[in-house]
Amino acid sequence: MLRLCFSILALILPFFCTFTKPLSAKTAELARGLHNPRGIVPVATGSLIILEAGTGKTLDGVNSGKISWWRDLNQDDQFDSSEESRLREDLYSYNIMEVFNPGRDEVVGPGDGLLRNDHTLIYTRDSGRETTEIVQLDLVDLAEVVLIERPGVVNSITLSSDQQSLFLAESTLNQIGAYHFGSGYEEILLFDVLQNQQQAVPTGLALDSEGNLLVALFSGQLWAYFGETISFMPGDAKIARVDLKTRTYEYLIEGLTTAIDVATDNNGNIYFLEMTTAWPTNLISRDFDLHDKHSPPDPGGYVRNSGRLSVLPTGSKESRALVEGLDLPTNLSILDHQIYISTGQGTPGRTVWSQQGLSEIDGKILNYEIHQ
């Protein structure tokens, strides 16, 4: 019996010991009330293009995914609805809980985005056909062209240094692909499984100063964890560095939980997001009504307010935490000395619980200022 008690404590202690810490004093809230903000594209100081995956629900025949250009016109370091101009709306949005029943509240729609030049946005969007489209949008006349459609989920994109190739984090396929603007698609590298036979699930991409590709590996479900299924094993996620010349990779940062995105600055520092740093909560059943205000406050498969932003400084082998207590962050962008973070994954307005008490899911854009 004593041995059983210690076994149970070993399982539940990490869950309670990795709960939230307050956000850093350097963190400011730029926008709130968004519907699953994902890709953040800094255009200039005080100007962002934001992709929202939506509510996961189609209302009156209209989908809720959208792309907006936010300009801080009154320079109060806040974005409000009067400073938003829509670039695209009525983009497909759905909740994977209601389609694939994985036991987690996750909304899918428009995802990552980047600028190829001053007037061209490239972004990812779910097609509704279990594929992801990579779309090129002209920011002047708003004309679009689908560059390529890939099977499964593409969670992140980044441009090569010469801007002639677009690298794709093909999460469902556990691989990195490339779309060459002159010649089309090419598979670059397939990742091996991680510990406990978890799929690697690449979710974030960035290029370092030497032209290597940095990849956040989220880690996948464990189907047979002592007779249960859990979403991930804390400590198994990693940041990998891919040598694009040899098409080999090594693990640069290990011991992470749900690594979701990665970015670099001009000084070679590597920043990375963990969506949560706690053990997964229980999976929710398919008959759980995500949109019913009277449904119990289930966190939706991940511990809320337990996400973290960290940095691996140039030349160091040890990373350090910068911001803790983030509510399920998904995307990370950098411009100059400013870091932008999307938070608040899940059905907007749904009541959830965390160590901080009951709250409603609220999509936000946070800003963290880098001090050298």
Buried (B, 14 or more C-beta within 10 A) or exposed (E): EEEEEEEEEEEEEBBEEBBBBEBBEEBBBBBBEBBBBBBBBBBEEBBBBBBBBBBBBBEEEEBBBBBBBBBBEEEEEEBBEEBBEEBBBBBBBBBBBBEBEBBBBBBBBBBBBBBEEEEEBBBBBBEBEEBBBBBBBEBEEEEBEEBBBBEBBBBBBBBBEEEEBBBBBBBBBBBBBBBEBEEEBEEBBEBEEBEBEBBBBBBBBBBBEEEBBBBBBBBBBBEEBEEEEBBBBBBBBBBBBBBBEEEEBEEBBBEBBBBBBBBBBEEEBBBBBBBBBBBBBEBBEEEBEBBEEEBEBBBBBBBBBBBBBBBBEEEEEEBEEBBBBBBBBBBBBBBEEBBBBBBBBBBBBBBBBBBEEEBBBBBBBBBBEBEE
